[in-house]
Amino acid sequence: MRYFPLLVLALASASPAASQIRLPKPKLPVSVPSASSVPTRQPTYDDRVVMINDSRATGLLRGLKVEQDQRPALERGYKKNADDRAAAEVAFRRQTDGVNRWQACMMTAIGIDTVAQRRLDERMQAARDRNDERTVKRLEDSVANAMMTKGPDMAMAQQAAMQPGGKCGPQPDPSKMQPMRVIPEPSKPLADSLVVLGAGAAGLTPEQYAVMKERVLAYLTTATADLGRSSYVWGPTELSTLHSKRSEFVKFQEYMTEH
């Protein structure tokens, strides 16, 4: 009977209730990626793309103000330059047109058929082009013979037409013709001139200034939720700077969009 306690213990250990006891599993630590380990896009800076920090953003605002203020005067200057060049060309053309009209009048006055003369000139030029000297000589002789026959009458008609009050009037004096006034075009387009002015005020190169304007405008026109998906990339410092100066840049958004 002394083995009875051992038997009871053995039976208890084999009971179904004992078989349902489970020890809790230890909880393993879950690794959470740190902010620095999350992959983010970063811009690549070089001679063209410079970081938009506070000082450069302030410089860009200064450059945009200079652009906006100087644009009306520059536009007027560029328009005047274009108008002056066009006027000089028209004035010179009028002088040559007067000479051409006088020559055409004289040919009519002395009885030269201008259409026939032009065709004769074309035939002679074609003969020269194909090195047909025989035809050239024949045509020249026919002209000489015609001039000998009509020469006296043509000379009298020419003299009468050249008289003051005559059909054609005196021959224009070539020495009184003014040479065409040469007015140089601006060395660069208006937009490029404004970029140079703005870049100088901003303390940037023209290329850096133009690229920064483009990136700032892209930031202003991109929804905050879409900044990470934009084709443009901004670094954390740049986004912080742009956010802090957004209200100042918004004042120039329409100007940057149009120009």
Stockholm file with secondary structure:
# STOCKHOLM 1.0

chainA/1-259         MRYFPLLVLALASASPAASQIRLPKPKLPVSVPSASSVPTRQPTYDDRVVMINDSRATGLLRGLKVEQDQRPALERGYKKNADDRAAAEVAFRRQTDGVNRWQACMMTAIGIDTVAQRRLDERMQAARDRNDERTVKRLEDSVANAMMTKGPDMAMAQQAAMQPGGKCGPQPDPSKMQPMRVIPEPSKPLADSLVVLGAGAAGLTPEQYAVMKERVLAYLTTATADLGRSSYVWGPTELSTLHSKRSEFVKFQEYMTEH
#=GR chainA/1-259 SS CTTHHHHHHHHHHTSHHHHTCCCCCCCCCCCCCCGGGSCCCCCCCCSSCCCCCHHHHHHHHHHHHHHHHHHHHHHHHHHHHHHHHHHHHHHHHHHHHHHHHHHHHHHHHTTCCHHHHHHHHHHHHHHHHTTCHHHHHHHHHHHHHHHHHHHHHHHHHHHHHHSTTSSSCSCCCGGGCCCCCCCCCCSSCHHHHHHHHHHHHHTSCHHHHHHHHHHHHHHHTSCGGGGGGSSSCCCHHHHHHHHHTHHHHHTTHHHHHHC
#=GC SS_cons         CTTHHHHHHHHHHTSHHHHTCCCCCCCCCCCCCCGGGSCCCCCCCCSSCCCCCHHHHHHHHHHHHHHHHHHHHHHHHHHHHHHHHHHHHHHHHHHHHHHHHHHHHHHHHTTCCHHHHHHHHHHHHHHHHTTCHHHHHHHHHHHHHHHHHHHHHHHHHHHHHHSTTSSSCSCCCGGGCCCCCCCCCCSSCHHHHHHHHHHHHHTSCHHHHHHHHHHHHHHHTSCGGGGGGSSSCCCHHHHHHHHHTHHHHHTTHHHHHHC
//
